[in-house]
Structures are given as C-alpha cells and as structure tokens.
C-alpha cells in the first residue's frame, strides 16, 4: 500500500482576502460538510498520518473547524493548518485546545498582498499573541512565513513591509540579530523551541494559459502527497487549485481506487522517467525546484 507523507483536504475554497500571488479559484464557493469530511478521513486513514487542511481558501473561515479537528483527533491524524492569520483572534480558543493540531503556518506575505485592507499592527499583534500562548500552553509548532522573494532579493515594493514584519518578530522574541542575516530562501531558522521563520521565493502557479516548458522534470505529486478538493475531486497536488487534473471523485469512487487509476499511474510513471506527461505540469513554476 502506498503511504503518503501528507494528504491535503480542502475544507473550503473560500478566502477572505485577495492576495496577488494566489490566483482566485473559479470553482463554485463551498464549505465541506462534516459528514463528507468524516467519510474522506475514513477512506484515507491507511494512506497517511498527516493532514493539511487547505488547497485554496482560508481554513479558519470554516465555522465547524473545531468539530473537524476533533474528528482528526478521533481518527489519529496530525494536522497542519496554513492560514493568512487574519481570523486567529476570533478562533484562538478553538485552536488552543485541539491536540490534533501539529503545526500552524502563518502566511505573513498575505499582508503585503492586501496592503490597505489589513491593519499591520493589529494583524501582527494577534498572530504574535497566539504564537506566544501556543508556545507556552501547547506542543504546537509555529511557522511564520514570508514567501515573497524574487531571485535577487525581496520584491522592491514589499521590502519595507517585510522589514516591519520581521522587526516586530525580532522585538517580540528579543532576537539579538536581524532575521535577514540568518535566514536563507527555502531554509527556515528556529528562533525558539517549536518556532520557525521561513522565507522563500515566489513561484509561478500552474496555469494552462502560460507558455509551456519542456517535458522533462520531476514532482512529488502522487509520491509524497495528493490533494482532495472541497467537492471531493482528487488531484495530484495542492497547486491544482482548479481541479484540472481530475483523477476521480471520492463521492463516486473509493480513494484507494482513484490513486491506482490510469491517469494517476501515467502521471506517477511519467515523473519516474523525469517526464511531465500532463500539460498543466509542464506549465508549473514550482516543478522547477525539483529539476
């Protein structure tokens, strides 16, 4: 039986922000129902120990996030949540007492993509308050992320925003150095027990409209991870936010059969030969990281 390092389950494709780096999905806006979530977890239970509750959308928008996390605990999953952080004050109490949560990832670059719509001081304050309490009262890992570097440096129009955000973190945790001096793209630094800072390059989301790259390449989709969209569609990876590479739907076919289907096998075997057999994969900027 194939075991995945992680499986993405999109509990909603709705987001409360409009970040420039994250293409807005054209799919019907939806929240996953509790019964559907439970059914999915029962099907994927033999295939992974780790769940990531997003593909597109802001998972903390789900009004039953606490119930979903209880189901994760019941089924024995360890959960990673990636959030833009804008709702953390409202859901803090729900998050603090949920042992299923292994890690919270805060996408701090969300502020740079929504400057003017979010008050930076209030935004960072709520995230830092949550982080400090999580460090003290839980075993949760916290990752503070700024994924907005270009190949030379931080993109110019966000340099000041990044410095302000990093400065707030340095001050909150009394760091005797500037974070830029320690961090390198793709490699985070640990600033406290279970607390990390990560910076990385922007990448081109897969898009059928962009120029096709060559067929050679590699990806961990269907090797280390797979994703299930809010409507039950199974796709090879978390970057197929439009559900273009549909492998099947969990409402119509068991997960174990979907990942052994013809299309899934073609994608997997193609990457074994270092070949991207699907057009969307050939138009994915993230795949270049594995070249």
N, C-alpha and C positions, 0 to 999 in steps of 0.2 A: 504494500500500500504506500502510495506517495504521501510524504509528510511535508507540509509547507511550513516555512519559518513564520509566516503570518498570513492571515486572510483579512482582507478589507471588507467590511459590511457597511454599506452606506445607509445610515438610518434616516437621513433626509438629504435631498438635493437642493434645499432652500438655504440661502445665505442672507444675512442682514447687511452685508457690505458689498461693494462693487470694486474689488481690487483690480488694478490694471494688469497684474501679472497672472491673474487667474481667469480664464475665459468663462463667461457666464453660460451655464448649460441651457440648451434649447429644449430639454426634456420637460415633460409635464411636472410641475412642482408637487412634491409629495412627501409625506412623513410615513415611515414604515410602521405598520401596525404591530402591536405586541405579539399577537399570535403568529404573525409571519416571522418576526424576529426569533421567537422560540423554535419554530419549525426549522429555520435556517441553521440555528445553533445545533440542533439535534442531528441534522444531516452532516454538518462539517466537523462535528466533535472528534471523530477519529483522525482528522487530517491536520490539525494544528492545535497548539496550546495558546496562541496569541491572536487576539483580535484587534483590528484598528477600525474605529467606528467612523470612518469617513471615506469618501472618494471626492465628490463635490459636496457643497453645503456646509453649514455650521452645525455640528452635532449638538451643541448646547442649546440650540433652539428647540430640540425635541422635548415636549412637555413631560414625557414619561421617561426621561433619561435615567432617573433613579430606579425605575422598575426594570428597565433594560439592563442596567448594571447589576441588579440583584439576580436576574436570570443568568448573566455571565458568571457570577459567583457560583450559583447553583450548578451550572454545567462545567465548572472547573476552568474557565478561561481567564487569562491575564489580559487586561485591556490597556491599549494605548489610545489616548484621545488627542487629536490635533485640533486646536481651536484658535480663532483670531483673538480671543481673550476679552472681547467687549462685554460678554454676559457673565463673566466669572463672579462678579459681586452678587448677582441675582441667584446663581446656582451653587454658591460656595458651600452652603450647608449640605446640599445633596452630594457634593463631591467628597467632602472631608470624611464621611463615614462609610465610604464604599471600598471595601478591601479588594474588590475585583480590579480596581484601577492600579495598573503597574506604573504608568508614565503619563504625564501631561506635557504636551508640546505646545508652547505659545508662539504663534507666528507673529512676531513683533513687526515684521515688514508689512503687516496689514495696515498699520498706521500710515506708513509712507504712501500707500496706495489710496488712502482715504483722508488725506490731509484736509482739514476744514470741517469734516463730518464728525471727527472724534477729538475730544479734548485730550491732548497728550498727557498732561499732568495727571488728570483723573484716571485715564486709561492705564498708565504705568503704575499708579498708586494701587489700584485694585489688584493688578497682577502681582505686584511685589508683596502686598499683604497676604494674598493667597499663598504665594510661594513660601513665605516665612512660616506661616501656620502649617503648611504641608510638611515642611522640614522638621517642625517641632512635634507634630501630633500624628503623623502617618509615616509609612515606609515608601511613599510615592517618590518616583524620580521626576524631576522637573527639567525640561529643556527649554531654554529661552532662545528663539531662533530669529536670525536675520538673513534670509535667503534672497539677497538683492544685490550681490556683487556682479560687476561685469568682469571681463577677462583681464582688465588692468587694475581696477580699483572699484570702490563703491561708486555707483552711478551718481554723477555730479549733483543732480537736483535733490538727492536724498542724503548727501554727505552730512549736512547739519542735523537732519532728523536722526540719523544713525548715531552721531556723536552725542546728541542729547539723550537718547535712549541708553546708550552704553554708559554715559556719565551717571544716569540715575541708578543703574545697576551697580556701578563701582561704589557710589556713595552708600547705597542701601546695605551693601555687604562689606564695606570698609576695605576695598581692594587697594593694595599699595602699588598698583600698576594700571596702565591703560589697557583695556581688553585687546585693542588692536595690536598691541605689542606681543601678545601671547597666542592669539587665535590664528589659524590658517584655514583657507577655504576647504570645506569638506571634512575638517578635523576639529571637533569641539574641544573645549578646555573645561576641566572640572574646577569650579570655584568654591564649592562646599561639598560635603557628603551628599550625594544624590542630586546635585545641582550643576547643570552644564550650560555653557554658552556655545551656540553653533552659528557660524556664518558660512554661506556657500554661494556659488554662482547662480544667477538666473539661468533658466533653460527654456528652450522652445517647446511648448506643449505640442503633442502630435496633432496635426491638422491636415486634412486631405487637400486643402487649398494651397499649401506651400509647395515649393519645389522639392521634387523627390530626390533623396540622397541615394547613394548606391545600395545595392542589395546586401553587401557584406556587413556584418555586425553581430552583436550579441546582446541579449537581455535576460534578466532573471525572471521575467513573467512566465508563469506556469512552472517555474522551477522552485523559486523561494516564496513566491506569493501569487495570489489570484484575488479577484475582487467580485463582489456581488452588489449590484446596484439596487436602489430602493424598490424598484419594481420586480426584483427577483432575477434580472438578467445577469448572467455570469460572463465576465470579461477577463482577459489575461492579466491586466494590471490596473493600478489605481489611476493611471493617466488617461485611460479611455473613458473620459467623463461623459461622452455622448453615447456610449454603448454601441460603437460601430463594429467592434469585433465580437459580436454576439456568439457565444459558444452554446447557449441554451438558456432556458429559464427554469428556475428552481421550483416554480409552481407547476410546471409541466413535466419535469424530468428530475430524477434524483441527482444531487451534486456529484456523487461518485461516477455516474454515467456521463455527465456533462464533461468532466475533465478528461475522460477517456474517449471522447468523441473525435470524429475525423478532423475537424478544424483545429481543435486543441492539439492533437497529435502532430498535425502539419506544422503548426507554429513551434512547438517544442522541438521537433526533429530538425526544423529549419535552423533554429538557433544552435543546435548541436553541431551543425555544419558551418556555423558562423554566417548564416544567411537569413535575412529578414524576408519571409515569404509573403507577408501581408503589406499592402500599400501603406496603411496607417503607420506601421512600424518603421517603414523606410522614411517616413516624414515626422519622426520623433526626435527632437533635440536631446532628450535625456539619454537615449540609447548611445549617444556619442561618448558618454562617460565610461562605457564598458568596452570601447574599441581598443 
